Amino acid sequence: MGAFDSEKTMFEIYRETQYTGLYKVVYYTELQDHNKDSEINHALAGEHYFDGFLKNFGKEDAKQLIDGILARLNSGECLKPEQIAAELSAHLA
């Protein structure tokens, strides 16, 4: 049984390529009108790395996992998208 669109959060992990080269995340379905365009433009200008949908149930735990993944990537650890999917598997919709 799949989650309804309103029960999941779309996200993308990308590498910022214009300034810092850091990996970042954007939660598209949580963007507000005041930051939507700039956040989407930053992600589009970056290098796509991983995306998916988080189940809204337990989403805060998933965000903590993503923060940890970003920290690892930004410290130079080589994580393949398949490894990220495995780490987030319980939270992906």
C-alpha positions as YAML, in Angstrom:
chain: A
units: angstrom
residues:
- id: 1
  name: MET
  ca: [0.00, 0.00, 0.00]
- id: 2
  name: GLY
  ca: [1.51, 3.35, -1.04]
- id: 3
  name: ALA
  ca: [1.30, 6.61, 0.81]
- id: 4
  name: PHE
  ca: [-0.97, 9.34, -0.46]
- id: 5
  name: ASP
  ca: [0.80, 12.40, -1.85]
- id: 6
  name: SER
  ca: [-0.18, 14.37, 1.25]
- id: 7
  name: GLU
  ca: [1.40, 11.74, 3.51]
- id: 8
  name: LYS
  ca: [4.93, 12.06, 2.14]
- id: 9
  name: THR
  ca: [7.63, 14.66, 1.72]
- id: 10
  name: MET
  ca: [9.62, 15.01, -1.50]
- id: 11
  name: PHE
  ca: [13.33, 15.70, -1.01]
- id: 12
  name: GLU
  ca: [16.60, 15.89, -2.90]
- id: 13
  name: ILE
  ca: [20.21, 15.65, -1.80]
- id: 14
  name: TYR
  ca: [22.47, 17.61, -4.12]
- id: 15
  name: ARG
  ca: [25.99, 18.99, -4.22]
- id: 16
  name: GLU
  ca: [26.21, 22.75, -4.44]
- id: 17
  name: THR
  ca: [28.63, 23.41, -7.30]
- id: 18
  name: GLN
  ca: [28.83, 27.20, -7.60]
- id: 19
  name: TYR
  ca: [30.37, 28.22, -4.27]
- id: 20
  name: THR
  ca: [31.02, 25.72, -1.50]
- id: 21
  name: GLY
  ca: [30.82, 22.29, -3.10]
- id: 22
  name: LEU
  ca: [28.92, 21.06, -0.04]
- id: 23
  name: TYR
  ca: [26.15, 18.51, -0.10]
- id: 24
  name: LYS
  ca: [22.76, 19.93, 0.86]
- id: 25
  name: VAL
  ca: [19.16, 18.81, 1.07]
- id: 26
  name: VAL
  ca: [15.96, 20.49, 0.00]
- id: 27
  name: TYR
  ca: [12.53, 19.32, 1.16]
- id: 28
  name: TYR
  ca: [10.43, 20.45, -1.78]
- id: 29
  name: THR
  ca: [7.01, 19.87, -0.27]
- id: 30
  name: GLU
  ca: [7.91, 21.97, 2.78]
- id: 31
  name: LEU
  ca: [8.96, 25.08, 0.86]
- id: 32
  name: GLN
  ca: [7.02, 28.26, 1.44]
- id: 33
  name: ASP
  ca: [6.27, 30.93, -1.15]
- id: 34
  name: HIS
  ca: [9.03, 33.21, 0.20]
- id: 35
  name: ASN
  ca: [11.82, 30.65, -0.32]
- id: 36
  name: LYS
  ca: [10.46, 28.31, -2.96]
- id: 37
  name: ASP
  ca: [12.09, 29.85, -6.04]
- id: 38
  name: SER
  ca: [15.54, 30.38, -4.52]
- id: 39
  name: GLU
  ca: [15.72, 26.90, -2.97]
- id: 40
  name: ILE
  ca: [14.60, 25.20, -6.17]
- id: 41
  name: ASN
  ca: [17.07, 27.26, -8.21]
- id: 42
  name: HIS
  ca: [19.93, 26.30, -5.85]
- id: 43
  name: ALA
  ca: [19.07, 22.63, -6.20]
- id: 44
  name: LEU
  ca: [18.72, 22.85, -9.99]
- id: 45
  name: ALA
  ca: [22.09, 24.60, -10.26]
- id: 46
  name: GLY
  ca: [23.70, 21.88, -8.16]
- id: 47
  name: GLU
  ca: [24.65, 18.32, -8.95]
- id: 48
  name: HIS
  ca: [21.84, 15.85, -8.20]
- id: 49
  name: TYR
  ca: [22.89, 13.03, -5.88]
- id: 50
  name: PHE
  ca: [19.80, 11.34, -4.40]
- id: 51
  name: ASP
  ca: [16.07, 11.99, -4.15]
- id: 52
  name: GLY
  ca: [12.94, 10.38, -2.92]
- id: 53
  name: PHE
  ca: [9.89, 10.68, -0.74]
- id: 54
  name: LEU
  ca: [9.89, 10.40, 3.05]
- id: 55
  name: LYS
  ca: [6.92, 8.99, 4.90]
- id: 56
  name: ASN
  ca: [5.52, 11.79, 7.05]
- id: 57
  name: PHE
  ca: [5.25, 9.35, 9.95]
- id: 58
  name: GLY
  ca: [8.74, 9.41, 11.49]
- id: 59
  name: LYS
  ca: [9.88, 12.20, 9.17]
- id: 60
  name: GLU
  ca: [11.87, 13.99, 11.89]
- id: 61
  name: ASP
  ca: [13.92, 10.83, 12.50]
- id: 62
  name: ALA
  ca: [14.55, 10.58, 8.76]
- id: 63
  name: LYS
  ca: [15.68, 14.21, 8.65]
- id: 64
  name: GLN
  ca: [18.19, 13.48, 11.40]
- id: 65
  name: LEU
  ca: [19.50, 10.55, 9.37]
- id: 66
  name: ILE
  ca: [19.79, 12.80, 6.31]
- id: 67
  name: ASP
  ca: [21.67, 15.41, 8.36]
- id: 68
  name: GLY
  ca: [24.11, 12.68, 9.38]
- id: 69
  name: ILE
  ca: [24.48, 11.54, 5.78]
- id: 70
  name: LEU
  ca: [25.20, 15.12, 4.69]
- id: 71
  name: ALA
  ca: [27.82, 15.48, 7.44]
- id: 72
  name: ARG
  ca: [29.50, 12.28, 6.29]
- id: 73
  name: LEU
  ca: [29.45, 13.32, 2.63]
- id: 74
  name: ASN
  ca: [30.76, 16.79, 3.48]
- id: 75
  name: SER
  ca: [33.59, 15.30, 5.53]
- id: 76
  name: GLY
  ca: [34.74, 13.37, 2.45]
- id: 77
  name: GLU
  ca: [33.13, 9.97, 3.00]
- id: 78
  name: CYS
  ca: [32.15, 8.29, -0.25]
- id: 79
  name: LEU
  ca: [28.54, 7.16, 0.04]
- id: 80
  name: LYS
  ca: [26.86, 5.71, -3.01]
- id: 81
  name: PRO
  ca: [23.18, 6.49, -3.63]
- id: 82
  name: GLU
  ca: [22.42, 2.79, -3.01]
- id: 83
  name: GLN
  ca: [23.94, 3.10, 0.48]
- id: 84
  name: ILE
  ca: [21.82, 6.17, 1.20]
- id: 85
  name: ALA
  ca: [18.71, 4.32, 0.04]
- id: 86
  name: ALA
  ca: [19.56, 1.42, 2.34]
- id: 87
  name: GLU
  ca: [20.09, 3.73, 5.33]
- id: 88
  name: LEU
  ca: [16.81, 5.52, 4.69]
- id: 89
  name: SER
  ca: [14.83, 2.45, 3.61]
- id: 90
  name: ALA
  ca: [12.57, 2.39, 6.67]
- id: 91
  name: HIS
  ca: [11.62, 6.03, 6.04]
- id: 92
  name: LEU
  ca: [11.17, 6.08, 2.26]
- id: 93
  name: ALA
  ca: [7.65, 6.12, 0.86]
...
